[in-house]
Amino acid sequence: MEKVDYIIKEFDKCHIELSAEKAEKLAAFYEFLTDYNKKVNLTAVTEFEDVVAKHFVDSILPFADLDITDKASFIDIGTGAGFPSVPLLIYREDLKAVLLEALEKRCVFLRQACELLGIKAEIIHGRAEDLAKDRRESFDFATARAVAALPVLSEYCLPYVRKGGLFIALKSVKETADAAENAIKLLGGRIREIKDYKITNNDGRRLFIIEKISVCSPKYPRNPALIKKKPL
């Protein structure tokens, strides 16, 4: 119960009320994550207090104050070990999610984690530029956490968002919108809000909330080599 109580108290610092049941699931996820990490490289952050702040709080806090409708659908691009999607799905059980990850060994981990935690999610082994051919503009929101620079991340994520939906990018405070403004416009987006905040260990974070205002050209996202060579 010590871990459960600690998790509840950390979220209480953020004015987020977390039930004992959800805190227990986060504690179970911590145990499974760190044990699995011994055989598959999932995260460099393994100390309990660090995981709670840098993975759990960091995954849930940005969404807690957003007006996300019941049963909204989202895609987590490059989800890795399941951040922010897995903690978010524990916090918001009503959401419908696709977890997209390019490494099969991480997908195996995610499937086992979701089964353990009773999370219903579609886990897809693939790349953003390929899946977009079939699932473009079909989600209420897309999200990603520090996967790439914002111009690149916008090209990978915005094509998945329906008109009127959101791209929610979890970034460091070092990231600015200047370099991404042209890409966001070309991809049918508009920056609604940029929000700076701190997680419970006092680390700074920056949230980019980008609204999809028009249909994205089917030529995006381009292949990774072209994105790298000629960023938008």
PyMOL commands that set and color helices and strands:
alter all, ss='L'
color gray80, all
select helices_A, chain A and resi 2-13+20-36+48-64+85-91+104-117+128-135+150-160+178-186+224-229
alter helices_A, ss='H'
color red, helices_A
select strands_A, chain A and resi 73-77+96-101+122-125+139-145+161-171+189-198+204-212
alter strands_A, ss='S'
color yellow, strands_A
deselect
rebuild
show_as cartoon
